[in-house]
C-alpha cells in the first residue's frame, strides 16, 4: 500500500472580514475557502497536520520543531498568513531552515524577495519586466538625485510596506531632503512617479501558474493618487477581465520569482503597463471564486500535486 504523503498547513482561516490583518491576527484566507481546502485534501492521499504556526517554532540543528512535533519530517508544508517581513525576521529564518528538508509552498526565497520592493523590482527589471525607474540612495549621496526632480515626481516608499501605507509622493528635491532629514534612515528607496488613471489600475491574483482574475479597488480604497488601506482589511474589489498582456507578464513573473501564490499591481502609463508591486498575500476572494467557478483548492495545491 502506498504510504500517505504528509502535508503540514498554516493557513489561519479568516472568519471576520472586518478585522485587520496583522501579526496578532494573521488570518488571510476566507474561512469558507479554508474549509474547501481541507475537503479537497481529505479526498486525496494526504496525512494532514493543521495549525502548524511556524512563527512559534524553534530550530534545533537543521530541524524545525513546534513543541515535540518535527516539521522537518513533513513531505510538504503549505502556508499563507501574516509574518514578520523585516530583514532579520525570525519567521523567515525558520522558513529557510525548513526548506532544507521539506517542500515549502510560499518559499523563503520567494517571500524574502517579494517582501522587499527594491529587490523584487530590481530582479524583475533584469528580466525585462516593465517596472518603474527605481533608486536607492544613502543620506550622504541623496543630493545626486536633485537633477531628477526637475522633470519628475517620485514616490518615497518603505521597502517592506503593505496596504499602500507609508508611501509619500515627492514633487521636489527639497521635499525629499526635508523628509530625509526628519526621518533618518540608512538608505532611501524611491520610485519614479508615472501619471496614471486609477480607473486603469489592475490587481492580479496568480496561483501556481494560473491567473485567477483581475480586479480593481472600489473608491473606498483609493486615496488621491494611490490605493490605500488604512485598516489593513483588503477586499472591496470589482472584477476585471485581465488584459492578455498583463496575463503574460504575470505568468512570467511567477517563473522568474518561483512564486506559487502571489498578486501583482499594474498601472497603465504613457509607456504602457508597469508592475508597481508584488503581493505575497494576494486577494483570493470567495465571491470571485464562486461567481467564476474557479477550482481554487485544486489550483492552490497544484504545486504539491505535481511532485
ZAMARGU-4260 file (C-alpha; in steps of 0.2 Angstrom, whole numbers, plus 5000, padded with zeros to 4 digits):
<rodrens>
0) 5000/5000/5000 | 5007/5017/4995 | 5012/5027/5010 | 5002/5043/5013 | 5011/5060/5009
5) 5012/5071/5024 | 5007/5089/5022 | 5008/5102/5036 | 4997/5118/5035 | 4997/5135/5042
10) 4983/5144/5034 | 4974/5153/5048 | 4956/5155/5042 | 4949/5172/5042 | 4931/5172/5050
15) 4929/5191/5052 | 4932/5200/5036 | 4931/5217/5045 | 4946/5213/5057 | 4963/5220/5051
20) 4976/5208/5045 | 4991/5209/5057 | 5004/5199/5066 | 4992/5196/5080 | 4978/5192/5068
25) 4987/5184/5054 | 4972/5176/5045 | 4972/5180/5027 | 4961/5166/5018 | 4942/5167/5020
30) 4936/5153/5032 | 4924/5147/5018 | 4939/5144/5006 | 4949/5135/5020 | 4935/5123/5023
35) 4936/5119/5004 | 4955/5117/5005 | 4953/5104/5019 | 4939/5095/5010 | 4950/5094/4994
40) 4965/5087/5004 | 4954/5074/5013 | 4949/5067/4997 | 4967/5065/4992 | 4981/5053/4998
45) 4987/5065/5011 | 4990/5064/5030 | 4986/5082/5036 | 4993/5092/5050 | 4984/5108/5053
50) 4988/5124/5063 | 5007/5122/5062 | 5011/5141/5066 | 5029/5140/5062 | 5031/5158/5069
55) 5032/5149/5087 | 5044/5135/5081 | 5062/5133/5087 | 5076/5127/5077 | 5087/5113/5083
60) 5102/5110/5072 | 5095/5109/5055 | 5077/5104/5060 | 5061/5114/5065 | 5051/5110/5080
65) 5034/5116/5087 | 5034/5108/5104 | 5039/5090/5101 | 5032/5090/5083 | 5046/5090/5070
70) 5040/5100/5054 | 5056/5095/5045 | 5049/5077/5044 | 5035/5083/5033 | 5034/5080/5015
75) 5026/5097/5011 | 5022/5112/5021 | 5009/5125/5014 | 5006/5141/5022 | 4999/5159/5020
80) 4997/5172/5033 | 5005/5187/5040 | 5023/5185/5046 | 5037/5197/5051 | 5044/5204/5035
85) 5059/5213/5042 | 5077/5209/5036 | 5081/5200/5052 | 5065/5191/5053 | 5065/5175/5064
90) 5050/5169/5054 | 5059/5170/5038 | 5074/5161/5046 | 5063/5146/5051 | 5056/5145/5033
95) 5074/5145/5026 | 5079/5130/5038 | 5063/5121/5034 | 5066/5122/5016 | 5082/5111/5018
100) 5071/5096/5020 | 5053/5100/5016 | 5044/5105/5000 | 5038/5123/5005 | 5024/5132/4996
105) 5027/5151/4998 | 5045/5148/4999 | 5058/5158/5009 | 5067/5163/4993 | 5051/5169/4985
110) 5045/5178/5001 | 5062/5186/5005 | 5062/5194/4988 | 5044/5198/4986 | 5043/5207/5003
115) 5057/5219/4998 | 5051/5231/4985 | 5068/5237/4979 | 5074/5219/4977 | 5059/5212/4969
120) 5058/5226/4956 | 5077/5225/4953 | 5076/5207/4949 | 5061/5209/4938 | 5069/5223/4928
125) 5084/5212/4925 | 5072/5200/4916 | 5064/5213/4906 | 5048/5215/4916 | 5041/5233/4914
130) 5043/5242/4931 | 5046/5260/4936 | 5063/5268/4937 | 5069/5264/4955 | 5083/5272/4965
135) 5092/5268/4981 | 5102/5281/4989 | 5111/5284/5006 | 5109/5300/5016 | 5127/5305/5010
140) 5123/5304/4992 | 5105/5310/4991 | 5110/5326/4983 | 5114/5317/4967 | 5095/5314/4964
145) 5092/5333/4964 | 5093/5335/4945 | 5079/5321/4943 | 5066/5331/4952 | 5067/5345/4938
150) 5056/5334/4927 | 5048/5321/4938 | 5040/5317/4954 | 5045/5302/4965 | 5037/5290/4977
155) 5047/5288/4993 | 5042/5270/4999 | 5047/5259/5014 | 5055/5244/5006 | 5043/5232/5016
160) 5027/5242/5017 | 5010/5234/5014 | 4992/5240/5010 | 4999/5256/5002 | 5004/5263/5019
165) 5019/5274/5022 | 5021/5280/5004 | 5025/5298/5001 | 5024/5307/4985 | 5038/5320/4982
170) 5037/5334/4970 | 5053/5342/4973 | 5071/5338/4979 | 5068/5350/4994 | 5053/5339/5000
175) 5064/5324/4999 | 5079/5332/5008 | 5067/5338/5022 | 5059/5321/5024 | 5076/5313/5024
180) 5082/5325/5037 | 5066/5322/5048 | 5066/5303/5047 | 5084/5297/5047 | 5087/5281/5038
185) 5102/5271/5032 | 5096/5272/5014 | 5080/5278/5005 | 5071/5269/4991 | 5062/5279/4978
190) 5052/5275/4963 | 5048/5287/4948 | 5030/5293/4949 | 5021/5290/4932 | 5004/5299/4930
195) 4991/5286/4928 | 4972/5284/4929 | 4967/5274/4944 | 4952/5268/4934 | 4966/5258/4924
200) 4974/5251/4939 | 4973/5232/4939 | 4977/5220/4953 | 4980/5202/4948 | 4980/5186/4958
205) 4990/5171/4952 | 4990/5153/4959 | 5003/5140/4953 | 5005/5147/4935 | 4986/5152/4933
210) 4980/5169/4933 | 4963/5168/4943 | 4956/5185/4939 | 4960/5204/4938 | 4951/5217/4950
215) 4951/5235/4954 | 4948/5243/4971 | 4932/5252/4975 | 4933/5271/4978 | 4933/5267/4997
220) 4951/5260/4995 | 4958/5275/4984 | 4966/5290/4992 | 4971/5303/4979 | 4984/5295/4968
225) 4986/5278/4977 | 4977/5263/4983 | 4977/5264/5002 | 4970/5253/5015 | 4972/5261/5032
230) 4964/5247/5042 | 4974/5233/5033 | 4957/5224/5028 | 4959/5220/5010 | 4944/5217/4999
235) 4931/5230/4992 | 4935/5225/4974 | 4927/5225/4957 | 4931/5210/4945 | 4941/5215/4929
240) 4945/5203/4915 | 4964/5203/4914 | 4972/5211/4898 | 4981/5197/4888 | 4997/5207/4890
245) 4995/5208/4909 | 4992/5189/4910 | 5008/5185/4900 | 5018/5197/4911 | 5010/5189/4927
250) 5014/5171/4922 | 5032/5176/4918 | 5035/5184/4935 | 5029/5168/4943 | 5043/5159/4933
255) 5056/5172/4937 | 5052/5173/4956 | 5047/5154/4958 | 5031/5161/4966 | 5016/5149/4969
260) 5004/5161/4976 | 5005/5180/4974 | 4997/5196/4967 | 5003/5210/4956 | 4998/5228/4955
265) 4999/5236/4937 | 4997/5254/4932 | 4995/5260/4914 | 5006/5274/4909 | 5011/5283/4893
270) 5025/5270/4892 | 5012/5255/4894 | 5009/5244/4909 | 5021/5244/4923 | 5022/5232/4938
275) 5022/5243/4954 | 5021/5229/4967 | 5022/5211/4971 | 5010/5205/4984 | 5014/5189/4994
280) 4997/5189/5002 | 4986/5190/4987 | 4967/5193/4986 | 4959/5176/4985 | 4941/5182/4986
285) 4927/5170/4989 | 4914/5179/4979 | 4925/5179/4964 | 4929/5161/4966 | 4911/5157/4967
290) 4905/5168/4953 | 4919/5162/4941 | 4918/5144/4946 | 4937/5143/4950 | 4943/5126/4956
295) 4953/5136/4969 | 4958/5121/4980 | 4965/5111/4965 | 4975/5127/4959 | 4981/5131/4977
300) 4988/5114/4980 | 4994/5111/4962 | 5012/5113/4967 | 5010/5098/4980 | 5001/5088/4967
305) 5014/5090/4953 | 5028/5082/4964
</rodrens>
